[in-house]
């Protein structure tokens, strides 16, 4: 599915380029600049979240951080592998014999040619081994941080998708309200022409209709604003016209029990896993620093040709085992150990913060979902009652010659408010299921 979305975005970009090039040629021939059609991109909620993973700059940034962590791991591994180098030198020099206890004189200039290969190998260094292990844990931390960013991006995309659906639903609601106002305005004008209504009745409905027209205009611009924000999160061209293919769900599956939800979140949330990896990496770094107290063993050697000319050389070599025993470094090592130990404690404290945050998000998502379900039921009942009230008020206004349209006006206000409540409740319910999926670490299953 992600490949299809990416392919769709690529095709849209290609169409933009082809349309621009072809239309510009026609305009150049005819001397007329025609407006360019805006390509349409149809996205479901699942498609939108997957498209954000492919194009969002924050996700791409954390992918680069994974590559950086792999580079650090390779650097630390290189310290454990053989280090081989070579050098070639051709020099001309003089030498002061007095340094050898001979006469204080300088030799005549002479040439030296030296071609040599050097190799060093760490045979045992617990500190280097632990540093390499810590760098490998750093790769896992970077990967889990990337997963956290992906989840945050998917959640933000899902919520913006729901906001766009809410804005579109609000437009439909305002259009339905406006149709009712137009019908009642025609009815009031007809009654006034028949002498059964006053100018106040007509003016009252006209004022309400103009107010509803203004709200409709606001709602339409709100759709465009939210879609622009959604395009921004998706990381695609702003010249694409988005069409949302999904709609609000009126019913959602029952939420798990709080303890079950918490257990699921602690087992699946990338933030918890990432922080656990940070504690592990910090502990290994502490072990690496402590291991600096231990002796280390390394091998060094070189082999090469040396002489006064390139064609007049002898081979020489040097092989050595180096045992390094740390004794005293002015307390620097103990300072690094104390610093590393403090970093471990800091990561453990951060784990408490992460678990508290996850617990809060899960419980808040459960409460919000339960509240949204109840609000949707209440709002639907309120809309049904408002429609009934409007029907009775309209019938009374139509039949009774001395009746004012004040009751109709009140019923209209009730219906407008009830429709707004239904749209708001549907948005809260669907936003709550996005937040719950985010809290449980199950956004991949959200449709």
ABEGO torsion letter per residue (X at the ends): XAAAAAAAAAAAAAAAAAAAAAAAAAAAAAGBBBBBBBBBBBBBAAAAAAAAAAABAAAAAAAAAAAAAAAAAAAAAAAABBBBBBBBBBBBBBBBAAAAGBBBBBBBBBBBBBBBBBBBBBABBAAAAAAAAAAAAAAAAAAAAAAAAAAAAAAAAAAAAAAAAAAAAAAAAAAAAAAAAAAAAAAAAAAAAAGABBAAAAAAAAAAAAAAAAAAAAAAAAAAAAAAAAAAAAGBBAABBBBBABBBBABBBBBBBAAAAAAAAAAABAAAAAAAAAAAAAAAAAAAAAAAABBBBBBBBBBBBBBABAABBBBBBBBBBBBBBBABAGGAAAAAAAAAAAAAAAAAAAAAAAAAAAAAAAAAAAAAAAAAAAAAAAAAAAAAAAAAAAAAAAAAAAABAABBAAAAAAAAAAAAAAAAAAAAAAAAAAAAAAAAAAAAGAAAABX
